[in-house]
Structure formats: C-alpha cells, structure tokens
Amino acid sequence: MATSPSDLAVIGAGPAGLAAAVTAAGLGLRVTLLDAGERPGGQYYRHPAPALGAANPEALHHGWAAFAPREAALRAHEAAGRITYLPFHHVWTVVPAPAPAPAAPALRPDGSVGEGAPGGDFGPTAPGGQGAPADHLGPGGDPNTGGGPDGGPDGEAGWIVHAVAGPDEAAATVRARAVLLATGAYERQLPFPGWTLPGVVGAGGAQAMLKSGLVLPGRRVVVAGSGPLLLAVAGSLAAAGARVPAVVEAAAYTGYAAHAPALLRNPGKLAEGATYGSALLRHGVRLLTRHAVTEAHGTDRVEAVTVARLDRDWRPLPGTARRIPCDAVAVGHGLVPQLELATGLGCATRPSPDGTVALELDARQRTSVPGIWSAGETGGVGGAQLALAEGEIAAHAIAGRPVPARLVRTRTRLRAFAAAMAGAHRPGAGWTGWLREDTDVCRCEEVPAGRIREAVEDLGARDARTVKLLTRAGMGWCQGRMCGPAVAALAGAAAPSEGVAPDRRPLSCPVPLRNLAGLPADRPSDLPPDLPPGLLSGLPSGLPSELP
C-alpha cells in the first residue's frame, strides 16, 4: 500500500508527534501521521481497550487536558483531508527518495552544451549531485519555499518511509518531502537474581497494564528502580486498589540539589512531585531512597524481594538486606531514547547525563541529516510537556514559520529540568555487584552473567558487540533493547557519556521477507543503506540479489 505524497511524515503519535502533526496541518502542510498503536497518544496517553467500556479513562492519566484538544484537532484535520492518520504501522526504515531525473539540456547552435545553455545549468548541487537541501517546507507544497533532501518541488523527491501495517503485516510506503521522528523511548532494565520470575514487570509495563487493560500486575506490588516514573506508577497502582508496601528508589533525591536553579524555574514540576508524594502518604506507601531490589524470590511466581541499602556507586551495603513480601514487582531504571530509525539514517548523537544517548538537535529541532527533524524523548528524555512543546516548535520550523517565543522559553526551561533529572538518576557502576553467575542478563537468549564475564575476562571481549558474537547476548527478539545497557556495563565498555554511539540497524523492527521481496529491484534506494550485500541471495527469483 502506498499513500499520496505528503509534505511531512510524522513517525510516532505520542505527545511530540501528535503535537507536531496537528500544528503542521494547521500551518498548511499535508501531513501523514504513522503510529504503531491503535489510537493516538503513545505510551503516555495509552487508552483502555474500547471493549472494556471504561466510563472515565482520563482518570488514569496525568495531563489529559493537554491531550484531548489535540486528539480532537487530529480528527478534524483527518476529516478535512489535511492529515492522513495511519495506526498499526510499524516503521522499519526511512530512505531517501530517488532524485528526479533532470531535463535533457538544450543544444547550442554549434551542437555543444555549456554553462548558460538553455536547460544546461542545473544550479548548485549537494554532494552526490543532488540539489542543495532546504531547511524548511512551504505551506501546501509550494515549490518556491524549499523541498526535501534535494530541494525538489511538490514532493518529487524527499523520503520514502517503509512500514509493516496491521495484523497481516502488509507492506506500506509513505512518500514525504520531510520526516519528523517522534519515536519516544523504552524502559531501561538492570537485571537482578529472580527478575525473570512471573510477576516481575517493567514499571512502565505495569502502568500500561492498568491504562490499557484496567488490570493490576498483582495485589501487593513493590515498585523499584530509579527515576520519577516510579512515583507516578506507585500512585496509579495504589489508587487502583493495589497495596504498595514500598517505592524503592536507588538514587538519592539530594542529587537534585546541584540543580536548584532548574528546579526553581519549574514550579509546576515541584508541585507535580508534591502531588505524587501526598498520594503515597495517603495510601501508606513507604519511600526508600538509596535502596534497590537486589533479588526476587519465589517458585512459580515472585513471592518476596530482597531490598538492600546502596552506597554512592549503587553497591549493596553488607548487613542492610531485608525481605518484603509481595506478589508483583514493577521495576525500571529510567528510559532510553528509541533511535533505531535515526541512527540508521546517520543522524548525529550526543551523550545524556543519565548515561544514555540522544539525538543532536539544533534550535529548530533539526537533526544532522537535512530533511529529518525530531522531537520529544529522542532528543533526551524529558516528559510529555517538553515533548508537546518540541513537537510544535518542529512543526513551525518545518513550515518555515517563526517559532513562538513562548514555546522556546518552555523548551529551555523544561530541558534544564530534564538535565537535572537525568543527572540525579544516572545508574552507579556498582549495580553489577547484584548479579550472580547464573543470573540471566539476556532474557531472550538466556545468557547468564557468568558467560558474559567469561567472554570479557577469558576471551578478551571489550564491548557489547563482541560479547554478542561470543555469547549471543542481544541476538534475540528484542535485539538488545532490554539487555543492551547491562551487557555493555559487564563488558566494561565506555559509557555513552564517553562517546560511544549506538549501533546502526538496517531494520528497526522485524519485517516479513515477502515485504522485502516486493521492493522494486531497480530502485536500490528503497532499501536501507546498511543492509548487508547478498542478504537475500539464494531466495526465490524476483528478489534483488545484491543490496548496496
């Protein structure tokens, strides 16, 4: 399935993508909005399944008032034909569209073609022979106000977005003059003995179960890890009827003290934290800072956890361990920006204070690749309010319109708070002391910590990629998204803050071979540039035998 060319393709319908799409459509751009979910809102504004008949779904969300009018605007723009909304679309790559063929140059009277001949001067070119890229698009595809990566008018060039659509995994393509990446983030997990027991779920996963399924992960739930998400999750679970014996926070909130100016500039964030704190007090939830769940116990399901006090480097202090009975654990250590599409395109990255990697963006939300913008968690985890502001900023920039000063001020203020938050909750290196030799680090391939340490100490592995080759850690279904940070830490690899860039993936999600087979063999640009040569050789006829 292919859609009509658009001015802008927005990938991700969470807060950033939704805000960008409706703002861009309001500024006159033709927008295609793609999202893997059933309804807009992303993970933050996840909806209950319609069949559940939830009478008051907004009660499960913080900040619903910011989402509702944007969803209404999306529906209005969709009805008017300004936005093409494509749910259930998993985007697996974005590639440059083939440049339009130039018109044949006219001949001079003497039969030669030279500079200044009619049709013989094609203007300035960028590397590779394409026209110089424009830094914005004009409303409605005006060819006089810019273009895609080669400056082509009316969508004649730009980008091709490939997606897997619906439960049948049908091939889908979208062509657009510019692309905005709003792919969000996923949870960072640090393993511990017993973390594979039934009942141990991600903190965000527990919240998703409640928001979309109206179910609890258990009746007595310990919430653990690090980051402000823990407070929100604990409050939601307690309000829904779960007993939360403790919130176990590995960091110390004193880490925020070094960023007092950022805190004072964000009184709303302080009020939000106070709201969560009062909710925990109201429900009798104990907050343990500088503590961690170091082991989960049980047979068929988690029955209790061991909690220990940590030193400044997150090493468990001897003699401080205690058991807390529970039937579920919601654990998470912050979020990791989802950058597979961006790094596949070659977008530059930067280190974040929390030890992750984010995209390098300019003041207009542009990446280092002309024609590719980004907003939200991809530029560094900062929350829904920041994502909404950045989505609107990007839309104005893409449309070539002045960015309202209030949006710039909001972004500056919230980015400062995000940096403070990231620094306060950066994991300490001592957490690997929680692991036993038989603790599975890679759940997909069941690779224990002992095998990873053997690869490092005996076989000379010094990074996660080498460990993967020696142990298969990171080769499973999640492709290292869950175990990657842990494997890198055990390998002693340089942290992202020391300049390690994430791997470039030719495919950002699983793709049926029939979808690859359906790509035109005479258009290699329809395939991601990092796909290995000969990957499809030996398959049935009709498939391209060599890929660039």
C-alpha positions in Angstrom: 0.0 0.0 0.0 1.3 3.4 -0.9 -0.2 6.8 0.1 -0.2 10.0 -1.8 2.9 12.2 -1.3 2.8 14.4 1.7 4.8 17.5 2.8 5.6 15.9 6.1 5.6 12.3 7.5 5.5 12.2 11.3 6.6 8.9 12.8 5.0 8.4 16.2 1.7 9.7 17.6 2.7 10.2 21.1 2.8 13.7 22.7 5.6 15.1 20.4 4.3 13.5 17.2 0.6 14.4 17.8 1.5 18.0 18.6 3.7 18.3 15.5 1.1 16.8 13.2 -1.8 18.9 14.2 0.3 22.1 14.3 1.8 21.4 10.9 -1.6 20.7 9.4 -2.9 24.0 10.9 0.0 25.8 9.2 -1.0 24.4 5.8 1.2 21.3 5.4 -0.1 18.0 4.1 0.8 15.5 6.9 0.9 11.7 7.2 1.0 10.5 10.8 2.2 6.9 11.3 2.0 5.1 14.6 2.3 1.5 15.8 -0.6 1.9 18.2 -4.3 1.6 17.8 -5.1 5.1 18.9 -3.0 8.3 19.2 -1.3 9.3 22.4 1.6 6.9 22.6 2.6 5.2 25.8 1.9 8.3 27.9 -1.7 8.7 26.8 -2.4 5.0 26.4 -6.2 4.2 26.2 -8.2 1.4 27.6 -9.4 -1.1 25.0 -12.9 0.0 23.8 -14.4 -3.3 24.6 -13.7 -2.6 28.3 -16.2 0.2 28.3 -14.2 2.5 30.6 -16.5 5.3 31.7 -13.8 7.7 32.8 -10.5 6.8 31.1 -9.0 10.3 31.7 -8.8 9.4 35.4 -5.9 7.1 34.7 -3.8 9.9 33.2 -1.9 13.0 34.3 -2.3 15.9 31.9 -5.3 14.6 29.9 -6.4 18.2 29.3 -3.4 18.7 27.1 -4.2 15.6 25.0 -7.9 15.9 24.5 -7.9 19.0 22.3 -5.0 17.7 20.2 -6.8 14.5 19.6 -9.9 16.4 18.6 -7.8 18.5 16.2 -6.3 15.4 14.7 -9.8 14.1 13.9 -10.8 17.4 12.4 -7.8 17.6 10.2 -8.2 14.0 9.2 -11.8 14.6 8.2 -10.7 17.7 6.2 -8.0 15.7 4.4 -5.1 17.6 5.8 -3.8 14.7 7.9 -3.6 11.0 6.8 -3.5 9.1 10.0 -2.1 5.5 9.8 -2.4 3.5 13.0 -1.0 0.0 13.4 2.0 1.0 11.2 5.4 -0.1 12.4 8.0 1.9 10.5 11.1 -0.2 9.8 13.2 2.2 7.7 13.4 5.6 6.1 15.4 6.0 2.9 16.0 9.0 0.5 13.7 9.0 -2.5 15.3 8.8 -5.9 16.2 12.2 -7.2 14.1 13.3 -10.1 15.8 13.0 -13.5 16.9 16.4 -14.8 15.5 17.6 -18.1 17.8 17.0 -21.1 20.0 20.0 -21.7 19.3 22.0 -24.8 22.0 22.2 -27.5 23.8 25.3 -28.6 23.8 26.2 -32.3 27.3 24.6 -32.6 26.0 21.4 -31.1 27.7 21.8 -27.7 26.3 22.0 -24.2 27.9 24.6 -22.0 27.2 26.7 -18.9 24.4 29.1 -19.6 22.8 26.9 -22.4 19.1 26.6 -22.0 18.5 23.7 -19.6 22.2 23.1 -19.3 22.7 24.8 -15.9 21.1 22.9 -13.1 22.1 25.2 -10.3 24.1 24.4 -7.1 24.4 20.8 -6.1 24.9 19.0 -2.9 27.3 16.0 -2.5 26.1 13.2 -4.8 24.8 15.6 -7.4 21.5 16.4 -5.7 20.3 19.9 -5.2 21.1 21.9 -2.1 18.7 20.9 0.7 16.2 23.4 2.0 15.8 23.9 5.7 12.0 24.1 5.7 8.9 23.4 3.6 6.4 25.9 2.4 2.6 25.6 3.1 0.8 23.3 0.7 3.9 22.1 -1.1 4.9 25.5 -2.6 8.0 24.7 -4.7 9.4 28.2 -4.1 9.9 27.7 -0.4 12.0 24.6 -0.2 11.9 20.9 -0.5 13.1 17.6 0.7 16.7 16.5 0.8 17.3 17.5 -2.8 15.1 20.6 -2.7 12.7 19.1 -5.2 9.3 20.7 -5.7 5.9 19.3 -4.9 7.2 16.0 -3.4 9.2 14.9 -6.4 11.9 13.9 -4.0 12.3 13.6 -0.3 11.9 10.5 1.7 10.3 7.1 1.5 9.0 5.6 4.7 8.6 1.8 4.8 6.3 0.3 7.3 4.7 -3.0 8.3 0.9 -2.4 8.6 -1.8 -4.2 10.6 -2.0 -7.8 11.9 -1.3 -9.2 8.4 2.0 -7.3 8.3 1.2 -5.8 4.9 3.9 -3.7 3.3 3.2 0.0 3.3 5.1 3.0 2.0 4.7 6.7 2.5 6.5 9.4 0.5 7.1 12.8 2.0 9.3 15.8 1.5 10.4 15.9 5.2 10.3 13.5 8.1 9.8 14.1 11.8 11.0 11.4 14.1 8.9 11.2 17.3 9.6 7.6 18.2 9.8 8.1 22.0 11.7 5.9 24.4 11.6 2.5 26.1 12.5 1.3 29.6 16.0 0.7 30.8 16.3 -2.5 32.8 19.1 -3.6 35.1 18.8 -7.3 35.9 19.0 -8.9 39.3 18.6 -12.5 40.5 15.0 -13.6 40.1 14.0 -10.9 37.7 12.7 -13.5 35.2 10.1 -14.8 37.6 6.4 -14.3 36.7 5.1 -11.2 38.4 8.2 -9.1 37.8 7.3 -6.5 35.2 8.6 -3.2 33.9 7.4 -0.1 35.8 6.1 1.3 32.6 4.6 -2.1 31.7 2.6 -2.1 35.0 1.3 1.3 34.1 0.4 0.2 30.6 -1.5 -2.9 32.0 -3.5 -0.5 34.1 -4.2 2.1 31.4 -5.0 -0.2 28.5 -6.3 -3.4 30.3 -7.6 -1.9 33.6 -5.8 -4.7 35.4 -3.1 -4.8 38.1 0.1 -6.8 37.9 -0.6 -8.1 41.4 -2.4 -7.2 44.7 0.8 -6.4 46.6 3.3 -4.6 44.3 6.8 -3.4 45.2 7.8 -0.5 42.8 11.5 -0.3 42.4 14.3 1.2 40.2 15.1 4.8 39.7 13.5 7.9 38.3 10.3 10.0 38.7 8.2 7.4 36.8 8.3 5.3 40.0 6.2 7.8 41.9 3.6 8.0 39.2 3.4 4.3 38.8 3.1 3.7 42.6 0.4 6.4 42.8 -1.6 4.9 40.0 -1.4 1.4 41.3 -2.4 2.4 44.8 -5.3 4.5 43.6 -6.5 1.5 41.6 -6.6 -0.7 44.7 -3.1 -2.3 44.9 -1.2 -2.5 48.1 2.2 -0.9 47.5 4.4 -1.7 50.5 7.4 0.4 49.2 8.8 2.5 46.5 12.5 1.5 46.3 14.5 4.3 44.7 18.2 3.6 44.0 19.2 7.3 43.8 19.1 9.9 46.5 16.9 12.9 45.8 19.7 15.1 47.2 21.2 14.8 43.6 18.7 17.5 42.6 20.3 20.0 45.0 23.1 20.8 42.5 20.4 21.9 40.0 18.5 24.3 42.2 18.0 27.0 39.5 16.4 24.5 37.2 14.1 23.4 39.9 13.1 26.9 40.8 12.3 27.7 37.2 9.9 24.7 37.1 7.5 25.2 40.0 4.9 23.1 38.1 7.3 20.1 38.3 7.8 20.6 42.0 4.1 20.8 42.5 3.7 17.6 40.5 6.2 15.8 42.7 4.4 17.1 45.8 1.2 15.7 44.4 2.8 12.2 44.0 4.3 12.5 47.5 1.0 13.3 49.1 -0.7 10.4 47.2 1.9 8.0 48.6 1.4 9.3 52.1 -2.4 9.0 51.7 -2.1 5.3 50.7 0.6 4.5 53.3 3.4 3.8 50.8 6.9 3.9 52.2 9.6 5.6 50.1 13.1 4.1 50.5 15.8 6.2 48.8 19.3 4.9 48.0 17.9 1.3 48.2 17.4 -1.3 45.5 15.7 -4.7 44.9 18.7 -7.0 44.7 16.9 -10.3 44.4 13.4 -11.6 43.8 12.3 -14.9 45.4 9.6 -17.4 44.5 8.9 -20.7 42.7 6.1 -20.3 40.2 5.8 -16.6 40.8 7.5 -13.9 42.8 6.7 -14.1 46.5 9.1 -11.6 48.0 12.1 -9.4 47.2 15.3 -8.6 49.0 15.9 -4.9 49.4 19.3 -3.5 50.4 20.8 -0.1 51.0 23.3 1.2 48.4 26.4 3.2 48.6 27.1 6.2 46.3 28.1 3.8 43.5 25.0 1.6 43.9 26.9 -1.2 45.7 24.7 -3.1 48.3 25.9 -2.4 51.8 26.6 -5.5 53.9 24.1 -6.1 56.7 21.3 -3.9 55.2 19.3 -6.6 53.3 15.7 -7.2 54.3 12.8 -9.1 52.7 9.5 -7.6 51.7 6.6 -10.0 50.8 4.9 -9.2 47.5 3.2 -10.9 44.5 4.5 -8.5 41.9 7.4 -6.1 41.3 7.3 -3.1 38.9 10.9 -2.2 38.2 12.5 0.3 35.8 15.7 2.5 35.8 14.6 5.3 33.6 14.1 5.5 29.8 16.3 5.1 26.8 15.6 7.1 23.6 14.4 5.0 20.7 16.9 5.9 18.0 17.0 3.0 15.6 15.4 4.9 12.7 17.5 8.0 13.4 20.9 6.2 13.7 20.0 4.1 10.6 19.8 7.4 8.7 23.1 8.5 10.1 21.8 11.2 12.5 24.4 12.5 14.9 24.0 11.7 18.6 25.2 13.2 21.9 25.7 11.8 25.4 23.0 12.4 28.0 23.6 12.9 31.7 21.7 9.7 32.6 24.2 7.6 30.6 22.1 7.1 27.5 22.5 8.6 24.1 20.2 11.2 22.5 20.0 12.9 19.1 22.0 16.0 18.5 19.4 18.7 17.5 19.6 22.4 16.7 17.3 25.1 17.9 14.8 24.2 15.2 14.7 20.5 16.1 16.7 19.6 13.0 18.9 16.5 13.1 22.3 16.5 11.3 20.6 14.9 8.3 18.9 17.5 6.0 15.2 16.9 5.8 15.0 15.0 9.1 13.6 16.6 12.2 13.0 15.1 15.6 11.1 16.0 18.8 10.4 14.5 22.2 12.3 11.8 24.0 14.6 11.1 21.0 16.4 14.4 21.9 16.8 13.3 25.6 14.1 12.1 28.0 12.2 15.0 29.4 8.5 14.1 29.7 5.2 14.8 28.0 5.1 18.6 28.5 8.5 19.0 26.8 7.6 16.7 24.0 4.4 18.7 23.3 6.5 22.0 23.1 9.2 20.4 20.9 6.6 19.0 18.5 5.0 22.4 18.0 8.5 24.0 17.6 9.4 21.5 14.9 6.2 22.0 13.0 6.7 25.7 12.9 10.3 25.3 11.7 9.4 22.7 9.0 6.6 25.0 7.7 9.1 27.9 7.6 7.1 29.9 10.1 8.5 31.9 13.1 8.6 29.8 16.2 6.6 31.5 19.0 8.8 32.8 21.8 6.7 31.1 24.5 7.5 27.7 23.0 11.2 28.4 23.1 11.0 29.6 26.7 9.1 26.4 27.6 11.6 24.2 25.9 14.6 25.9 27.5 13.0 25.7 31.0 11.9 22.0 30.7 15.2 20.9 29.1 17.1 22.3 32.1 14.8 20.3 34.4 15.3 17.2 32.3 19.1 17.5 32.5 18.8 17.8 36.3 16.5 14.8 36.5 18.8 12.7 34.3 21.9 13.5 36.3 20.2 12.7 39.6 19.1 9.3 38.4 22.2 8.1 36.5 22.9 4.5 37.5 26.0 3.9 39.5 28.6 1.4 38.2 28.3 -0.8 41.3 24.9 -2.3 40.4 26.7 -5.2 38.7 27.5 -6.5 42.1 23.9 -7.6 42.5 24.4 -10.2 39.8 25.2 -13.9 40.5 26.9 -16.0 37.9 23.7 -17.8 37.0 21.6 -14.6 36.7 20.2 -14.3 33.1 21.2 -10.9 31.7 19.9 -11.6 28.2 16.4 -13.0 28.7 15.7 -13.7 25.0 18.7 -16.0 24.6 19.1 -17.0 28.3 22.7 -15.8 28.6 23.8 -15.6 32.2 26.1 -13.1 33.7 28.8 -15.8 34.1 29.0 -16.4 30.4 29.3 -12.7 29.7 32.1 -12.3 32.3 33.9 -15.3 30.8 33.7 -13.6 27.4 35.3 -10.5 28.9 37.8 -12.0 31.2 38.9 -15.1 29.3 38.1 -14.3 25.7 39.0 -10.6 25.6 35.7 -9.0 24.7 35.7 -5.3 25.4 32.4 -4.2 24.0 28.8 -5.3 23.7 29.1 -6.2 20.0 32.0 -8.6 20.7 30.1 -10.1 23.7 27.1 -10.7 21.4 29.3 -12.6 18.9 30.7 -14.8 21.6 27.6 -15.4 23.7 24.5 -14.5 21.6 23.5 -11.9 24.2 21.4 -9.3 22.3 20.6 -11.6 19.4 17.1 -12.3 20.5 13.7 -10.9 19.7 14.3 -7.5 21.5 17.6 -7.1 19.6 19.4 -5.9 22.8 16.9 -3.2 23.7 16.3 -4.9 27.1 19.8 -6.3 27.9 22.0 -3.8 26.0 22.9 -1.4 28.8 23.6 -4.4 31.2 25.8 -6.2 28.7 27.7 -3.0 27.9 28.3 -2.5 31.6 29.5 -6.0 32.2 31.8 -5.7 29.2 33.4 -2.7 30.7 32.6 -0.7 27.5 32.9 3.0 27.5 29.7 4.7 28.7 27.7 6.7 26.3 28.9 9.8 28.1 32.4 8.9 26.8 31.4 9.0 23.2 30.0 5.5 22.3 27.4 5.8 19.6 24.6 3.3 19.4 24.7 0.6 16.7 23.2 1.4 13.3 20.4 -1.1 12.5 19.3 -1.6 8.9 15.9 -2.7 10.1 14.3 -1.2 13.2 11.7 -3.9 13.6 11.0 -7.4 12.3 10.0 -7.4 8.6 8.5 -10.3 6.6 10.7 -11.4 3.8 7.8 -11.0 1.4 7.8 -7.3 2.1 11.4 -7.1 1.1 10.7 -9.2 -1.9 8.1 -6.8 -3.0 10.5 -3.9 -3.2 11.4 -2.9 -6.8 14.7 -4.5 -7.8 15.7 -1.5 -9.9 15.4 1.0 -7.1 18.1 0.3 -4.5 17.3 3.5 -2.7 14.2 1.7 -1.5 16.4 -0.4 0.8 18.2 0.8 3.9 21.9 1.6 3.1 23.2 -0.7 5.9 21.5 -3.9 4.6 24.4 -6.3 4.0 25.2 -7.2 0.4 23.8 -10.6 -0.7 21.5 -10.8 2.3 18.6 -12.0 0.0 20.8 -14.2 -2.3 19.5 -17.7 -2.7 15.9 -16.8 -2.1 13.2 -17.3 -4.7 13.5 -15.4 -8.0 12.3 -11.9 -8.2 14.2 -10.8 -5.1 17.1 -8.4 -5.5 20.3 -10.4 -5.3 22.6 -7.6 -4.2 21.9 -4.7 -2.0 24.1 -1.6 -1.6 
